[in-house]
Amino acid sequence: MKFADLLLLPFNTRTGLISVEAIVEALPGTPAAVAQQFYADHGRKPDHQEAYGSLQLNTLSWSLVGVEAASLMDASTLPAFQNWFSNVGERVTRFDVAGWQCIDSRADVQRHWAEHGTWLVPPVVLTGAVVGSSAALHVAEGHTRIGLLRGLARAEVLPASSRHMVWIGSTA
C-alpha cells in the first residue's frame, strides 16, 4: 500500500482526517501513534501526497526509540516545512525571560518539558534512505517539537546529548 492509497480510505468529511481504524486494518502492525499522527492527520494533505505519495507503507517497520537531540537537529524536512522548522526554534530566544512558556501556550506542554526535558508525544521520523535524503533522519510529523528541541539544544537549555523518544520508520 502506497501513501497515495490513503486517499482511498474513509475519512471525516468535516476534518479531512482519515479513519485510524481503517488505516490499522489496511496496514496491520502500524503503531496507532504513527497511524494517527502521520497517516490520518496528513494523508489527505497535498504537500504530503506530493512528497510521500509513492512511499510503500507496507514495507516500513516502526520502532519507538530514544535518539540524541544532535541527531534530530540534523534531520531533513520537506521544503515546505523548512522555514517553520527553523523559525519555531527561535521561540527559545525568549527563554531567559519567559522560561518554558516561550515554547508553547499550553500549560501541560510547558510543564512536561520543564519536568522531563522532552515532548509529551513522540514525533514520527523516517530514516533518510526511505525518502532519498542524505540526512540520517527525516521529519515526517513533528516539525514543531523537533524544531523546538533544535532551538533548546542550540541555546544550551538542553544538552545536544539528551535523548528523546521518536517513532522511526525504516525499510531495513
MARVO-96391 format. One record per atom (N, C-alpha, C): y, z, x; atom name. Coordinates in steps of 0.1 Angstrom, whole numbers. Each point is the difference from the previous one (the first is absolute). Example, Ala and Ser with C-alpha at 12.3 -4.5 7.8 and 13.67 -1.06 7.14 Angstrom:
<pts>
{c2 -57&c3 78&c1 132&at N}
{c2 12&c3 0&c1 -9&at CA}
{c2 12&c3 0&c1 9&at C}
{c2 11&c3 -7&c1 -4&at N}
{c2 11&c3 0&c1 9&at CA}
{c2 11&c3 8&c1 -8&at C}
</pts>
This chain:
<pts>
{c2 -12&c3 0&c1 8&at N}
{c2 12&c3 0&c1 -8&at CA}
{c2 12&c3 0&c1 9&at C}
{c2 9&c3 -9&c1 -3&at N}
{c2 13&c3 -1&c1 8&at CA}
{c2 11&c3 8&c1 -7&at C}
{c2 10&c3 3&c1 8&at N}
{c2 12&c3 7&c1 -6&at CA}
{c2 5&c3 -7&c1 -12&at C}
{c2 0&c3 -14&c1 1&at N}
{c2 6&c3 -8&c1 -10&at CA}
{c2 -8&c3 2&c1 -13&at C}
{c2 -13&c3 3&c1 1&at N}
{c2 -8&c3 3&c1 -12&at CA}
{c2 4&c3 12&c1 -8&at C}
{c2 8&c3 9&c1 6&at N}
{c2 5&c3 11&c1 -7&at CA}
{c2 8&c3 -4&c1 -12&at C}
{c2 6&c3 -12&c1 1&at N}
{c2 8&c3 -5&c1 -12&at CA}
{c2 -9&c3 -2&c1 -12&at C}
{c2 -13&c3 -1&c1 2&at N}
{c2 -8&c3 -3&c1 -12&at CA}
{c2 -5&c3 12&c1 -7&at C}
{c2 3&c3 12&c1 6&at N}
{c2 -5&c3 13&c1 -6&at CA}
{c2 10&c3 5&c1 -10&at C}
{c2 -5&c3 8&c1 -10&at N}
{c2 9&c3 6&c1 -10&at CA}
{c2 11&c3 8&c1 6&at C}
{c2 12&c3 -1&c1 -6&at N}
{c2 12&c3 7&c1 5&at CA}
{c2 8&c3 5&c1 -12&at C}
{c2 8&c3 9&c1 2&at N}
{c2 10&c3 6&c1 -9&at CA}
{c2 11&c3 -10&c1 -2&at C}
{c2 2&c3 -5&c1 -11&at N}
{c2 11&c3 -10&c1 -2&at CA}
{c2 14&c3 6&c1 1&at C}
{c2 1&c3 12&c1 -2&at N}
{c2 13&c3 7&c1 1&at CA}
{c2 4&c3 3&c1 15&at C}
{c2 -10&c3 5&c1 7&at N}
{c2 3&c3 4&c1 14&at CA}
{c2 -4&c3 -11&c1 10&at C}
{c2 -9&c3 -9&c1 -3&at N}
{c2 -5&c3 -10&c1 9&at CA}
{c2 -11&c3 6&c1 9&at C}
{c2 -4&c3 13&c1 -2&at N}
{c2 -10&c3 6&c1 9&at CA}
{c2 -14&c3 -5&c1 -5&at C}
{c2 -8&c3 -3&c1 10&at N}
{c2 -14&c3 -4&c1 -3&at CA}
{c2 -8&c3 12&c1 -2&at C}
{c2 -10&c3 -1&c1 -9&at N}
{c2 -9&c3 11&c1 -4&at CA}
{c2 -8&c3 4&c1 13&at C}
{c2 1&c3 13&c1 3&at N}
{c2 -7&c3 5&c1 12&at CA}
{c2 -15&c3 0&c1 -4&at C}
{c2 -4&c3 2&c1 -12&at N}
{c2 -14&c3 0&c1 -4&at CA}
{c2 -6&c3 -14&c1 2&at C}
{c2 8&c3 -10&c1 -4&at N}
{c2 -5&c3 -14&c1 2&at CA}
{c2 -1&c3 -3&c1 15&at C}
{c2 9&c3 5&c1 8&at N}
{c2 -1&c3 -2&c1 15&at CA}
{c2 -12&c3 6&c1 5&at C}
{c2 -3&c3 13&c1 -3&at N}
{c2 -11&c3 7&c1 5&at CA}
{c2 -13&c3 -7&c1 -4&at C}
{c2 0&c3 -5&c1 -13&at N}
{c2 -12&c3 -7&c1 -5&at CA}
{c2 -2&c3 -13&c1 8&at C}
{c2 10&c3 -7&c1 3&at N}
{c2 -1&c3 -13&c1 7&at CA}
{c2 -2&c3 2&c1 15&at C}
{c2 4&c3 11&c1 5&at N}
{c2 -1&c3 3&c1 15&at CA}
{c2 -6&c3 14&c1 2&at C}
{c2 -13&c3 1&c1 -4&at N}
{c2 -6&c3 13&c1 2&at CA}
{c2 1&c3 6&c1 14&at C}
{c2 2&c3 12&c1 1&at N}
{c2 2&c3 6&c1 14&at CA}
{c2 14&c3 1&c1 4&at C}
{c2 9&c3 -7&c1 -7&at N}
{c2 14&c3 1&c1 4&at CA}
{c2 5&c3 14&c1 -4&at C}
{c2 6&c3 7&c1 10&at N}
{c2 6&c3 13&c1 -4&at CA}
{c2 10&c3 -1&c1 -11&at C}
{c2 0&c3 10&c1 -9&at N}
{c2 10&c3 0&c1 -11&at CA}
{c2 14&c3 -1&c1 5&at C}
{c2 3&c3 7&c1 11&at N}
{c2 14&c3 0&c1 6&at CA}
{c2 4&c3 -14&c1 4&at C}
{c2 -9&c3 -7&c1 6&at N}
{c2 3&c3 -14&c1 4&at CA}
{c2 1&c3 -9&c1 -12&at C}
{c2 -9&c3 2&c1 -9&at N}
{c2 1&c3 -8&c1 -13&at CA}
{c2 13&c3 2&c1 -7&at C}
{c2 5&c3 12&c1 0&at N}
{c2 12&c3 3&c1 -7&at CA}
{c2 13&c3 -5&c1 8&at C}
{c2 1&c3 5&c1 12&at N}
{c2 12&c3 -2&c1 8&at CA}
{c2 2&c3 -15&c1 4&at C}
{c2 -11&c3 -6&c1 4&at N}
{c2 2&c3 -14&c1 6&at CA}
{c2 -4&c3 -10&c1 -11&at C}
{c2 -11&c3 0&c1 -6&at N}
{c2 -5&c3 -10&c1 -9&at CA}
{c2 7&c3 0&c1 -13&at C}
{c2 0&c3 12&c1 -7&at N}
{c2 6&c3 1&c1 -14&at CA}
{c2 15&c3 -1&c1 1&at C}
{c2 6&c3 7&c1 9&at N}
{c2 15&c3 1&c1 0&at CA}
{c2 6&c3 -13&c1 5&at C}
{c2 -7&c3 -8&c1 9&at N}
{c2 6&c3 -11&c1 7&at CA}
{c2 -7&c3 -13&c1 -3&at C}
{c2 -12&c3 0&c1 -6&at N}
{c2 -8&c3 -12&c1 -2&at CA}
{c2 6&c3 -11&c1 -8&at C}
{c2 11&c3 3&c1 -8&at N}
{c2 6&c3 -10&c1 -8&at CA}
{c2 14&c3 -4&c1 5&at C}
{c2 4&c3 6&c1 12&at N}
{c2 13&c3 -3&c1 5&at CA}
{c2 -1&c3 -13&c1 9&at C}
{c2 10&c3 -9&c1 -3&at N}
{c2 0&c3 -12&c1 7&at CA}
{c2 0&c3 1&c1 16&at C}
{c2 8&c3 9&c1 5&at N}
{c2 0&c3 1&c1 15&at CA}
{c2 -13&c3 4&c1 6&at C}
{c2 -7&c3 9&c1 -8&at N}
{c2 -14&c3 4&c1 5&at CA}
{c2 -10&c3 -11&c1 -2&at C}
{c2 1&c3 -7&c1 -11&at N}
{c2 -9&c3 -11&c1 -2&at CA}
{c2 2&c3 -11&c1 10&at C}
{c2 12&c3 -3&c1 4&at N}
{c2 3&c3 -9&c1 10&at CA}
{c2 -6&c3 4&c1 14&at C}
{c2 1&c3 13&c1 3&at N}
{c2 -4&c3 4&c1 13&at CA}
{c2 -15&c3 3&c1 0&at C}
{c2 -6&c3 5&c1 -10&at N}
{c2 -14&c3 4&c1 0&at CA}
{c2 -9&c3 -7&c1 -9&at C}
{c2 5&c3 -11&c1 -7&at N}
{c2 -8&c3 -7&c1 -10&at CA}
{c2 -14&c3 -4&c1 4&at C}
{c2 -1&c3 -5&c1 13&at N}
{c2 -13&c3 -4&c1 5&at CA}
{c2 -8&c3 11&c1 6&at C}
{c2 5&c3 12&c1 1&at N}
{c2 -7&c3 11&c1 6&at CA}
{c2 -13&c3 3&c1 -8&at C}
{c2 -11&c3 0&c1 6&at N}
{c2 -13&c3 2&c1 -6&at CA}
{c2 -2&c3 15&c1 -2&at C}
{c2 2&c3 6&c1 -11&at N}
{c2 0&c3 14&c1 -2&at CA}
{c2 -14&c3 6&c1 1&at C}
{c2 -10&c3 -8&c1 -4&at N}
{c2 -14&c3 5&c1 0&at CA}
{c2 -5&c3 1&c1 14&at C}
{c2 7&c3 -4&c1 10&at N}
{c2 -5&c3 1&c1 14&at CA}
{c2 7&c3 12&c1 7&at C}
{c2 9&c3 6&c1 -7&at N}
{c2 7&c3 12&c1 6&at CA}
{c2 -8&c3 13&c1 -1&at C}
{c2 0&c3 7&c1 11&at N}
{c2 -6&c3 14&c1 0&at CA}
{c2 12&c3 9&c1 1&at C}
{c2 0&c3 11&c1 -8&at N}
{c2 11&c3 9&c1 0&at CA}
{c2 -4&c3 14&c1 6&at C}
{c2 9&c3 5&c1 8&at N}
{c2 -2&c3 14&c1 6&at CA}
{c2 12&c3 8&c1 -1&at C}
{c2 -1&c3 12&c1 -3&at N}
{c2 11&c3 10&c1 0&at CA}
{c2 0&c3 7&c1 13&at C}
{c2 10&c3 -3&c1 9&at N}
{c2 0&c3 5&c1 14&at CA}
{c2 13&c3 5&c1 4&at C}
{c2 0&c3 9&c1 9&at N}
{c2 13&c3 5&c1 6&at CA}
{c2 4&c3 -9&c1 12&at C}
{c2 13&c3 -4&c1 -1&at N}
{c2 5&c3 -10&c1 10&at CA}
{c2 13&c3 6&c1 6&at C}
{c2 2&c3 -1&c1 13&at N}
{c2 12&c3 5&c1 7&at CA}
{c2 12&c3 -8&c1 -6&at C}
{c2 11&c3 8&c1 -1&at N}
{c2 12&c3 -6&c1 -5&at CA}
{c2 4&c3 -12&c1 9&at C}
{c2 -2&c3 1&c1 13&at N}
{c2 4&c3 -11&c1 9&at CA}
{c2 -7&c3 -13&c1 -4&at C}
{c2 -12&c3 0&c1 -4&at N}
{c2 -7&c3 -12&c1 -4&at CA}
{c2 5&c3 -5&c1 -13&at C}
{c2 4&c3 9&c1 -9&at N}
{c2 5&c3 -5&c1 -13&at CA}
{c2 15&c3 -5&c1 2&at C}
{c2 7&c3 5&c1 9&at N}
{c2 14&c3 -5&c1 3&at CA}
{c2 0&c3 -14&c1 4&at C}
{c2 -11&c3 -5&c1 7&at N}
{c2 -1&c3 -13&c1 5&at CA}
{c2 -6&c3 -10&c1 -10&at C}
{c2 -3&c3 4&c1 -12&at N}
{c2 -7&c3 -8&c1 -10&at CA}
{c2 8&c3 -12&c1 -4&at C}
{c2 -6&c3 -11&c1 -3&at N}
{c2 7&c3 -11&c1 -6&at CA}
{c2 2&c3 1&c1 -15&at C}
{c2 9&c3 -7&c1 -5&at N}
{c2 3&c3 0&c1 -14&at CA}
{c2 3&c3 -14&c1 -5&at C}
{c2 0&c3 -2&c1 -13&at N}
{c2 3&c3 -13&c1 -6&at CA}
{c2 15&c3 -2&c1 3&at C}
{c2 4&c3 -13&c1 3&at N}
{c2 14&c3 -3&c1 3&at CA}
{c2 10&c3 6&c1 -10&at C}
{c2 -4&c3 -1&c1 -13&at N}
{c2 8&c3 5&c1 -11&at CA}
{c2 3&c3 15&c1 1&at C}
{c2 -9&c3 7&c1 7&at N}
{c2 2&c3 15&c1 0&at CA}
{c2 5&c3 5&c1 14&at C}
{c2 3&c3 -9&c1 9&at N}
{c2 4&c3 4&c1 13&at CA}
{c2 13&c3 8&c1 0&at C}
{c2 10&c3 -5&c1 -7&at N}
{c2 12&c3 8&c1 -1&at CA}
{c2 -1&c3 13&c1 -6&at C}
{c2 -8&c3 1&c1 -11&at N}
{c2 -2&c3 13&c1 -7&at CA}
{c2 -7&c3 9&c1 9&at C}
{c2 -10&c3 -5&c1 7&at N}
{c2 -9&c3 8&c1 9&at CA}
{c2 9&c3 6&c1 11&at C}
{c2 9&c3 -7&c1 5&at N}
{c2 9&c3 4&c1 11&at CA}
{c2 11&c3 10&c1 -6&at C}
{c2 6&c3 -5&c1 -11&at N}
{c2 11&c3 8&c1 -6&at CA}
{c2 -3&c3 14&c1 -5&at C}
{c2 -12&c3 1&c1 -6&at N}
{c2 -4&c3 13&c1 -5&at CA}
{c2 -1&c3 11&c1 10&at C}
{c2 -4&c3 -4&c1 12&at N}
{c2 0&c3 9&c1 11&at CA}
{c2 14&c3 6&c1 4&at C}
{c2 10&c3 -8&c1 -4&at N}
{c2 14&c3 5&c1 3&at CA}
{c2 4&c3 12&c1 -8&at C}
{c2 -7&c3 3&c1 -11&at N}
{c2 3&c3 12&c1 -8&at CA}
{c2 -1&c3 12&c1 9&at C}
{c2 -8&c3 0&c1 10&at N}
{c2 -2&c3 11&c1 9&at CA}
{c2 12&c3 3&c1 9&at C}
{c2 10&c3 -9&c1 1&at N}
{c2 12&c3 3&c1 7&at CA}
{c2 8&c3 12&c1 -6&at C}
{c2 -3&c3 3&c1 -12&at N}
{c2 7&c3 11&c1 -7&at CA}
{c2 -9&c3 13&c1 1&at C}
{c2 -11&c3 0&c1 7&at N}
{c2 -9&c3 11&c1 0&at CA}
{c2 7&c3 13&c1 4&at C}
{c2 8&c3 0&c1 11&at N}
{c2 6&c3 12&c1 5&at CA}
{c2 10&c3 6&c1 -11&at C}
{c2 5&c3 -8&c1 -9&at N}
{c2 9&c3 5&c1 -10&at CA}
{c2 -8&c3 4&c1 -13&at C}
{c2 -9&c3 -9&c1 -4&at N}
{c2 -7&c3 1&c1 -13&at CA}
{c2 -14&c3 5&c1 1&at C}
{c2 -6&c3 1&c1 11&at N}
{c2 -14&c3 4&c1 2&at CA}
{c2 -9&c3 -10&c1 -8&at C}
{c2 -11&c3 5&c1 -5&at N}
{c2 -10&c3 -9&c1 -6&at CA}
{c2 6&c3 -7&c1 -13&at C}
{c2 11&c3 5&c1 -5&at N}
{c2 6&c3 -7&c1 -12&at CA}
{c2 4&c3 -14&c1 3&at C}
{c2 2&c3 -3&c1 13&at N}
{c2 5&c3 -14&c1 3&at CA}
{c2 -11&c3 -10&c1 -2&at C}
{c2 -12&c3 4&c1 0&at N}
{c2 -11&c3 -10&c1 -1&at CA}
{c2 -3&c3 -5&c1 -14&at C}
{c2 2&c3 9&c1 -10&at N}
{c2 -4&c3 -3&c1 -13&at CA}
{c2 7&c3 9&c1 -10&at C}
{c2 2&c3 -4&c1 -12&at N}
{c2 7&c3 8&c1 -10&at CA}
{c2 -10&c3 10&c1 -7&at C}
{c2 -13&c3 -3&c1 1&at N}
{c2 -10&c3 8&c1 -7&at CA}
{c2 -3&c3 13&c1 8&at C}
{c2 2&c3 11&c1 -7&at N}
{c2 -3&c3 13&c1 6&at CA}
{c2 -14&c3 1&c1 5&at C}
{c2 -10&c3 -5&c1 -7&at N}
{c2 -14&c3 2&c1 4&at CA}
{c2 -3&c3 -8&c1 13&at C}
{c2 7&c3 -12&c1 1&at N}
{c2 -2&c3 -8&c1 12&at CA}
{c2 7&c3 7&c1 12&at C}
{c2 12&c3 5&c1 -2&at N}
{c2 7&c3 7&c1 11&at CA}
{c2 -8&c3 12&c1 5&at C}
{c2 -5&c3 8&c1 -10&at N}
{c2 -8&c3 12&c1 3&at CA}
{c2 -12&c3 -3&c1 8&at C}
{c2 -7&c3 -11&c1 -4&at N}
{c2 -13&c3 -3&c1 7&at CA}
{c2 3&c3 -5&c1 14&at C}
{c2 10&c3 -8&c1 2&at N}
{c2 4&c3 -4&c1 14&at CA}
{c2 3&c3 13&c1 8&at C}
{c2 8&c3 9&c1 -6&at N}
{c2 5&c3 12&c1 8&at CA}
{c2 -12&c3 8&c1 3&at C}
{c2 -10&c3 2&c1 -9&at N}
{c2 -11&c3 9&c1 3&at CA}
{c2 -11&c3 -7&c1 8&at C}
{c2 -2&c3 -13&c1 -2&at N}
{c2 -12&c3 -6&c1 6&at CA}
{c2 4&c3 -11&c1 11&at C}
{c2 13&c3 -4&c1 0&at N}
{c2 4&c3 -10&c1 10&at CA}
{c2 -6&c3 -14&c1 -3&at C}
{c2 -3&c3 -3&c1 -12&at N}
{c2 -6&c3 -13&c1 -4&at CA}
{c2 2&c3 -2&c1 -15&at C}
{c2 -4&c3 -12&c1 -4&at N}
{c2 1&c3 -4&c1 -14&at CA}
{c2 -10&c3 7&c1 -9&at C}
{c2 3&c3 -1&c1 -13&at N}
{c2 -8&c3 5&c1 -11&at CA}
{c2 -12&c3 -9&c1 -2&at C}
{c2 2&c3 -13&c1 0&at N}
{c2 -10&c3 -10&c1 -3&at CA}
{c2 -2&c3 -9&c1 12&at C}
{c2 -12&c3 -2&c1 5&at N}
{c2 -2&c3 -9&c1 12&at CA}
{c2 3&c3 -14&c1 -4&at C}
{c2 8&c3 -7&c1 8&at N}
{c2 3&c3 -14&c1 -2&at CA}
{c2 -12&c3 -9&c1 3&at C}
{c2 2&c3 -13&c1 -3&at N}
{c2 -11&c3 -10&c1 2&at CA}
{c2 4&c3 -10&c1 11&at C}
{c2 -8&c3 -1&c1 10&at N}
{c2 2&c3 -9&c1 11&at CA}
{c2 -12&c3 -9&c1 2&at C}
{c2 2&c3 -11&c1 6&at N}
{c2 -11&c3 -9&c1 4&at CA}
{c2 0&c3 -1&c1 15&at C}
{c2 -11&c3 -3&c1 6&at N}
{c2 0&c3 -3&c1 14&at CA}
{c2 7&c3 -13&c1 2&at C}
{c2 8&c3 -1&c1 11&at N}
{c2 8&c3 -12&c1 2&at CA}
{c2 -8&c3 -13&c1 -1&at C}
{c2 -13&c3 1&c1 5&at N}
{c2 -8&c3 -12&c1 0&at CA}
{c2 -3&c3 -6&c1 -14&at C}
{c2 -1&c3 9&c1 -10&at N}
{c2 -2&c3 -4&c1 -13&at CA}
{c2 10&c3 -10&c1 -6&at C}
{c2 13&c3 2&c1 5&at N}
{c2 11&c3 -8&c1 -5&at CA}
{c2 5&c3 -9&c1 11&at C}
{c2 -7&c3 -1&c1 11&at N}
{c2 5&c3 -9&c1 11&at CA}
{c2 12&c3 5&c1 7&at C}
{c2 2&c3 14&c1 0&at N}
{c2 11&c3 6&c1 7&at CA}
{c2 -4&c3 4&c1 15&at C}
{c2 9&c3 -1&c1 9&at N}
{c2 -3&c3 4&c1 14&at CA}
{c2 1&c3 16&c1 1&at C}
{c2 6&c3 6&c1 -10&at N}
{c2 1&c3 15&c1 -1&at CA}
{c2 -14&c3 5&c1 -3&at C}
{c2 -3&c3 12&c1 5&at N}
{c2 -13&c3 6&c1 -3&at CA}
{c2 -1&c3 3&c1 -15&at C}
{c2 11&c3 4&c1 -6&at N}
{c2 0&c3 4&c1 -15&at CA}
{c2 11&c3 -8&c1 -7&at C}
{c2 -3&c3 -2&c1 -13&at N}
{c2 9&c3 -7&c1 -9&at CA}
{c2 2&c3 9&c1 -13&at C}
{c2 13&c3 3&c1 -3&at N}
{c2 2&c3 7&c1 -12&at CA}
{c2 -1&c3 -8&c1 -13&at C}
{c2 -10&c3 3&c1 -8&at N}
{c2 -2&c3 -7&c1 -13&at CA}
{c2 7&c3 7&c1 -11&at C}
{c2 0&c3 13&c1 0&at N}
{c2 7&c3 8&c1 -10&at CA}
{c2 4&c3 14&c1 6&at C}
{c2 13&c3 3&c1 -1&at N}
{c2 4&c3 13&c1 5&at CA}
{c2 11&c3 -2&c1 10&at C}
{c2 8&c3 -11&c1 -2&at N}
{c2 11&c3 -3&c1 9&at CA}
{c2 10&c3 12&c1 1&at C}
{c2 3&c3 6&c1 -11&at N}
{c2 10&c3 11&c1 1&at CA}
{c2 -6&c3 12&c1 8&at C}
{c2 -13&c3 4&c1 -3&at N}
{c2 -6&c3 11&c1 7&at CA}
{c2 -1&c3 -3&c1 15&at C}
{c2 -4&c3 -11&c1 4&at N}
{c2 -2&c3 -3&c1 14&at CA}
{c2 14&c3 -3&c1 7&at C}
{c2 9&c3 -5&c1 -8&at N}
{c2 14&c3 -2&c1 6&at CA}
{c2 6&c3 14&c1 2&at C}
{c2 -2&c3 9&c1 -9&at N}
{c2 5&c3 14&c1 2&at CA}
{c2 -6&c3 6&c1 12&at C}
{c2 -13&c3 -2&c1 1&at N}
{c2 -7&c3 6&c1 12&at CA}
{c2 5&c3 -6&c1 13&at C}
{c2 3&c3 -13&c1 0&at N}
{c2 6&c3 -6&c1 12&at CA}
{c2 13&c3 7&c1 3&at C}
{c2 9&c3 1&c1 -10&at N}
{c2 13&c3 7&c1 2&at CA}
{c2 -2&c3 14&c1 5&at C}
{c2 -9&c3 8&c1 -6&at N}
{c2 -2&c3 14&c1 4&at CA}
{c2 -5&c3 1&c1 14&at C}
{c2 -9&c3 -9&c1 4&at N}
{c2 -5&c3 0&c1 14&at CA}
{c2 11&c3 -4&c1 10&at C}
{c2 7&c3 -10&c1 -4&at N}
{c2 11&c3 -5&c1 9&at CA}
{c2 11&c3 11&c1 2&at C}
{c2 2&c3 8&c1 -10&at N}
{c2 10&c3 10&c1 1&at CA}
{c2 -6&c3 13&c1 5&at C}
{c2 -13&c3 -1&c1 4&at N}
{c2 -7&c3 12&c1 5&at CA}
{c2 -1&c3 12&c1 -9&at C}
{c2 1&c3 -3&c1 -13&at N}
{c2 -3&c3 10&c1 -10&at CA}
{c2 -15&c3 3&c1 -1&at C}
{c2 -7&c3 -10&c1 2&at N}
{c2 -15&c3 0&c1 1&at CA}
{c2 -4&c3 -7&c1 13&at C}
{c2 -10&c3 5&c1 7&at N}
{c2 -4&c3 -7&c1 12&at CA}
{c2 -7&c3 -13&c1 -3&at C}
{c2 1&c3 -9&c1 9&at N}
{c2 -7&c3 -13&c1 -2&at CA}
{c2 -15&c3 2&c1 1&at C}
{c2 -4&c3 11&c1 5&at N}
{c2 -15&c3 3&c1 1&at CA}
{c2 -5&c3 6&c1 -12&at C}
{c2 9&c3 3&c1 -10&at N}
{c2 -5&c3 6&c1 -13&at CA}
{c2 -9&c3 -9&c1 -7&at C}
{c2 -10&c3 5&c1 -7&at N}
{c2 -10&c3 -8&c1 -7&at CA}
{c2 2&c3 0&c1 -15&at C}
{c2 -2&c3 -11&c1 -6&at N}
{c2 3&c3 -2&c1 -14&at CA}
{c2 -12&c3 -8&c1 -7&at C}
{c2 -4&c3 5&c1 -11&at N}
{c2 -11&c3 -7&c1 -7&at CA}
{c2 4&c3 -13&c1 -7&at C}
{c2 -7&c3 -11&c1 3&at N}
{c2 2&c3 -13&c1 -6&at CA}
{c2 -13&c3 -6&c1 -4&at C}
{c2 1&c3 -8&c1 -10&at N}
{c2 -12&c3 -9&c1 -4&at CA}
{c2 1&c3 -12&c1 9&at C}
{c2 -10&c3 -3&c1 7&at N}
{c2 0&c3 -12&c1 9&at CA}
{c2 -11&c3 -10&c1 -6&at C}
{c2 4&c3 -12&c1 -2&at N}
{c2 -9&c3 -11&c1 -4&at CA}
{c2 -3&c3 -9&c1 12&at C}
{c2 -13&c3 -2&c1 2&at N}
{c2 -4&c3 -9&c1 11&at CA}
{c2 -12&c3 -8&c1 -4&at C}
{c2 -3&c3 -10&c1 8&at N}
{c2 -11&c3 -9&c1 -3&at CA}
{c2 -11&c3 3&c1 10&at C}
{c2 2&c3 10&c1 9&at N}
{c2 -10&c3 3&c1 11&at CA}
{c2 -12&c3 7&c1 -6&at C}
</pts>
